[in-house]
Amino acid sequence: MKLLEINDDEVVTMDDYPIHDFLDGDSVIIKLYFRIFEKDCADIIARVVILPKDLVASAFDEKIKEKFVEFEKNHLQVKYFALDGNHRSTAASLTKSKIPAMLFESEVLRKLLWVPNSNPVRDGIY
């Protein structure tokens, strides 16, 4: 595990942050994170959990791998995938702040995340 401060163009989130969230209860969360980053107080919030892009891409099926190769051609700076933290990373981006992140690189983590019906104890991973 490594603690990093990354740029917003270095990370891909697992899903897009829908703009319609501003119209419901999520707007409170994004506003809160925005103010935290705006006041340069990001050290009081949890870091965004990220994985190396190669580790995540190794779990892609062929169709997704092809699409990701095309994506990478236009996004050479991408190094990571975020597992959580869409609101935090969005607020950091909007305030032109670095994203506080926690990088996990373990092969064990990849196995736990992407093996269908896995049981870490039974499979000897844990």
Backbone bond lengths (Angstrom), bond angles and torsions (degrees), N, CA, C in turn:
res aa  C-N    CA-C-N  psi(-1)  N-CA   C-N-CA  omega(-1)  CA-C   N-CA-C  phi
1 M - - - 1.441 - - 1.527 108.28 -
2 K 1.333 115.32 136.66 1.462 121.36 176.80 1.522 108.85 -130.87
3 L 1.313 115.57 142.24 1.460 120.90 174.14 1.521 107.35 -95.31
4 L 1.337 115.94 126.43 1.455 121.98 -176.01 1.519 110.96 -131.46
5 E 1.309 115.61 161.48 1.460 124.13 169.64 1.526 104.23 -120.32
6 I 1.337 118.15 112.21 1.454 120.48 -173.07 1.528 111.65 -116.38
7 N 1.324 115.16 158.76 1.462 121.39 175.18 1.521 109.49 -80.49
8 D 1.325 115.81 154.78 1.466 119.55 -178.87 1.527 112.86 -65.66
9 D 1.323 118.43 -23.52 1.465 119.95 179.73 1.522 113.06 -85.25
10 E 1.328 117.92 1.96 1.462 121.87 179.11 1.526 113.04 -95.63
11 V 1.334 117.55 -4.85 1.459 120.58 -172.68 1.528 111.43 -130.80
12 V 1.317 114.45 142.96 1.460 122.45 174.81 1.521 106.58 -111.15
13 T 1.326 116.59 129.42 1.457 118.96 176.23 1.524 108.88 -85.45
14 M 1.303 116.13 155.51 1.460 120.57 -176.45 1.526 112.39 -72.28
15 D 1.323 116.80 -20.69 1.464 120.18 172.37 1.515 108.27 -148.41
16 D 1.310 115.79 156.87 1.460 120.04 -179.43 1.513 110.37 -71.87
17 Y 1.306 115.16 152.86 1.457 120.79 175.11 1.526 107.31 -87.23
18 P 1.318 118.30 105.14 1.470 120.06 -175.65 1.522 112.33 -69.49
19 I 1.301 115.22 130.50 1.459 120.79 -178.24 1.530 111.46 -62.79
20 H 1.333 117.79 -27.09 1.466 119.50 179.94 1.519 112.18 -65.89
21 D 1.334 118.29 -15.77 1.460 120.49 176.39 1.528 112.09 -61.71
22 F 1.332 116.92 -24.12 1.462 119.35 177.91 1.518 111.92 -65.00
23 L 1.325 116.91 -19.74 1.458 120.68 -175.93 1.521 113.08 -90.25
24 D 1.325 117.36 -10.34 1.465 119.24 179.73 1.527 110.30 -118.09
25 G 1.291 116.95 -157.64 1.456 122.09 -175.59 1.512 115.62 -61.77
26 D 1.336 118.06 -24.11 1.458 120.39 179.79 1.521 112.94 -64.14
27 S 1.319 117.32 -19.72 1.459 119.49 -178.70 1.527 111.21 -61.45
28 V 1.311 117.07 -30.81 1.459 120.79 178.26 1.523 109.97 -64.75
29 I 1.309 116.74 -41.92 1.463 121.18 -178.76 1.523 110.98 -66.16
30 I 1.321 117.56 -48.60 1.462 119.72 -178.61 1.520 110.78 -64.14
31 K 1.323 117.39 -36.92 1.469 120.55 177.51 1.526 110.90 -64.43
32 L 1.322 115.82 -41.91 1.462 120.14 178.50 1.525 111.02 -61.29
33 Y 1.339 116.62 -49.79 1.470 119.92 179.12 1.522 111.45 -63.69
34 F 1.335 117.03 -37.36 1.460 120.54 177.98 1.531 109.88 -58.53
35 R 1.321 116.16 -46.97 1.471 119.86 -179.45 1.524 111.55 -64.84
36 I 1.319 116.34 -37.39 1.466 119.98 178.71 1.527 110.26 -61.65
37 F 1.334 116.66 -46.70 1.465 119.37 179.12 1.527 111.48 -70.36
38 E 1.320 116.84 -38.19 1.460 121.37 179.67 1.532 111.28 -60.39
39 K 1.329 116.59 -35.93 1.470 122.18 -179.86 1.532 112.22 -89.52
40 D 1.345 116.13 6.49 1.468 122.23 178.65 1.537 111.97 58.43
41 C 1.349 114.97 45.24 1.466 121.24 -178.59 1.532 112.16 -118.59
42 A 1.319 117.90 28.13 1.463 121.22 -174.95 1.528 113.30 -62.21
43 D 1.313 116.93 -16.11 1.462 119.37 179.41 1.528 113.02 -68.41
44 I 1.328 118.33 -9.11 1.472 120.47 179.93 1.533 112.71 -92.48
45 I 1.327 117.82 -4.32 1.468 120.51 -178.08 1.520 110.70 -114.29
46 A 1.318 115.44 162.19 1.465 120.89 179.49 1.526 110.45 -67.25
47 R 1.302 115.29 147.12 1.457 120.93 176.94 1.526 110.30 -75.77
48 V 1.321 116.02 154.52 1.460 122.45 176.15 1.526 107.41 -77.67
49 V 1.322 116.94 129.64 1.467 121.16 179.41 1.524 108.08 -82.10
50 I 1.344 116.00 125.58 1.459 121.26 -178.51 1.529 110.52 -127.94
51 L 1.324 114.18 155.60 1.467 122.58 174.91 1.524 108.48 -126.26
52 P 1.340 117.64 151.02 1.463 119.51 175.50 1.522 110.37 -61.08
53 K 1.325 116.79 141.65 1.468 120.04 -177.24 1.525 111.55 -59.85
54 D 1.322 118.10 -35.50 1.471 120.12 -179.18 1.522 111.94 -66.47
55 L 1.314 116.63 -35.04 1.459 120.87 178.00 1.525 110.35 -65.72
56 V 1.323 116.33 -44.34 1.464 120.56 179.34 1.526 110.10 -68.23
57 A 1.321 116.51 -45.53 1.469 120.75 -177.89 1.522 112.23 -62.66
58 S 1.305 117.72 -25.38 1.465 120.09 179.19 1.524 112.35 -65.50
59 A 1.333 116.99 -17.44 1.464 121.37 179.39 1.527 112.51 -94.93
60 F 1.328 118.07 -4.52 1.464 121.65 -178.82 1.516 111.48 -71.21
61 D 1.328 117.00 144.50 1.463 119.59 170.32 1.535 107.49 -76.58
62 E 1.306 117.42 172.60 1.471 121.32 -173.83 1.523 113.23 -59.10
63 K 1.311 117.33 -40.84 1.467 120.85 -178.94 1.530 110.99 -62.37
64 I 1.325 116.82 -45.56 1.465 121.31 179.69 1.528 110.14 -68.93
65 K 1.339 117.62 -38.29 1.471 120.39 178.28 1.522 110.80 -58.90
66 E 1.320 117.08 -42.46 1.468 120.60 179.06 1.526 110.78 -61.93
67 K 1.323 116.38 -43.69 1.469 120.03 178.88 1.528 111.08 -65.39
68 F 1.320 116.12 -37.62 1.457 119.34 -179.31 1.528 111.34 -68.96
69 V 1.320 117.27 -37.15 1.467 120.72 176.49 1.529 109.84 -59.28
70 E 1.323 116.70 -43.02 1.464 120.82 177.11 1.532 111.05 -64.28
71 F 1.319 116.57 -42.62 1.459 121.51 178.30 1.531 110.56 -59.37
72 E 1.320 116.03 -44.61 1.465 120.93 -178.05 1.527 112.44 -61.39
73 K 1.300 117.72 -32.77 1.473 121.04 -179.71 1.521 111.78 -59.16
74 N 1.324 116.73 -31.30 1.465 121.69 -179.54 1.522 113.90 -101.39
75 H 1.310 116.23 -2.12 1.471 121.32 -177.66 1.528 109.20 -137.44
76 L 1.314 115.99 62.93 1.466 121.77 -174.70 1.527 113.39 -63.24
77 Q 1.313 117.59 -24.47 1.457 121.46 -176.44 1.529 113.53 -79.44
78 V 1.334 118.17 -12.12 1.466 120.95 -177.57 1.526 110.69 -66.84
79 K 1.339 114.66 128.09 1.467 121.44 -179.80 1.522 112.73 -122.39
80 Y 1.358 117.11 -20.90 1.461 120.50 -169.47 1.525 112.10 -137.81
81 F 1.340 113.63 160.73 1.458 122.37 167.22 1.523 107.11 -115.52
82 A 1.331 116.53 136.70 1.463 121.40 176.91 1.521 109.02 -90.76
83 L 1.311 116.10 135.02 1.462 120.58 177.11 1.519 111.73 -90.51
84 D 1.303 116.35 -20.61 1.462 121.79 178.89 1.512 107.75 -155.43
85 G 1.314 117.41 -173.95 1.450 120.73 170.42 1.511 116.51 85.97
86 N 1.334 117.43 27.12 1.463 118.91 179.93 1.528 112.43 -58.95
87 H 1.318 117.56 -43.36 1.460 120.18 -179.60 1.529 110.73 -66.61
88 R 1.322 116.22 -42.72 1.469 119.76 -179.61 1.523 111.20 -65.10
89 S 1.343 116.59 -45.09 1.465 118.98 -179.13 1.527 111.39 -68.57
90 T 1.327 117.94 -34.17 1.463 121.07 176.55 1.526 110.32 -65.72
91 A 1.319 116.59 -45.80 1.466 120.13 179.38 1.526 110.97 -62.78
92 A 1.313 117.29 -40.96 1.469 120.62 177.37 1.521 110.23 -61.39
93 S 1.314 116.57 -44.55 1.459 121.18 179.97 1.529 111.35 -62.71
94 L 1.318 116.80 -44.87 1.463 120.98 -179.04 1.527 112.76 -63.95
95 T 1.321 116.79 -28.09 1.467 120.87 179.26 1.524 111.85 -98.94
96 K 1.324 116.45 8.12 1.467 122.44 -179.98 1.528 111.58 57.20
97 S 1.330 115.15 38.99 1.458 121.95 179.99 1.520 109.92 -104.31
98 K 1.304 116.12 159.03 1.457 120.80 171.00 1.525 108.53 -70.74
99 I 1.325 115.75 152.49 1.464 121.44 178.38 1.525 108.03 -95.49
100 P 1.335 117.94 118.70 1.462 119.61 175.60 1.532 108.72 -71.09
101 A 1.314 115.94 123.90 1.467 119.80 -173.18 1.523 111.52 -133.09
102 M 1.324 113.95 157.84 1.454 122.54 175.29 1.529 106.54 -123.59
103 L 1.325 116.35 112.68 1.459 122.57 -175.92 1.520 111.00 -92.50
104 F 1.331 115.57 126.19 1.457 122.28 172.41 1.518 107.91 -111.07
105 E 1.335 117.29 132.11 1.457 120.84 -175.79 1.528 113.38 -121.82
106 S 1.292 118.29 2.36 1.453 123.02 -171.15 1.526 114.15 -69.00
107 E 1.304 116.11 137.68 1.463 122.59 173.35 1.531 109.82 -64.45
108 V 1.316 116.87 -31.42 1.465 121.54 177.52 1.521 109.44 -60.81
109 L 1.321 117.02 -42.94 1.456 120.83 179.39 1.518 110.67 -61.60
110 R 1.325 117.50 -42.47 1.459 120.63 179.01 1.523 110.02 -59.67
111 K 1.304 117.02 -43.92 1.466 120.46 179.96 1.526 111.14 -63.32
112 L 1.307 116.51 -40.54 1.462 119.53 -179.90 1.521 111.74 -66.97
113 L 1.306 116.80 -35.76 1.459 120.47 -175.04 1.517 113.78 -81.10
114 W 1.340 118.09 -31.55 1.452 118.45 -167.93 1.522 116.53 -122.44
115 V 1.293 118.99 7.12 1.458 119.82 176.62 1.526 107.99 -95.66
116 P 1.332 117.15 111.33 1.469 119.51 -179.16 1.530 111.15 -58.80
117 N 1.305 115.44 139.32 1.467 122.70 177.71 1.525 112.99 56.88
118 S 1.320 116.72 28.26 1.462 118.16 -178.90 1.526 110.16 -76.68
119 N 1.298 114.82 149.76 1.453 123.33 173.24 1.516 104.63 -128.46
120 P 1.334 118.39 103.38 1.452 121.04 -173.43 1.524 114.63 -55.87
121 V 1.333 116.95 -36.51 1.459 119.80 179.86 1.529 110.11 -71.44
122 R 1.338 116.74 -49.32 1.457 121.53 179.77 1.527 111.41 -59.86
123 D 1.325 115.95 -40.43 1.456 120.41 -175.47 1.519 113.33 -84.59
124 G 1.309 118.09 0.51 1.444 121.52 176.98 1.524 113.95 73.70
125 I 1.325 117.32 20.33 1.468 120.94 -178.86 1.516 110.52 -86.20
126 Y 1.322 116.54 -34.02 1.462 121.42 -173.81 1.498 110.94 -100.23
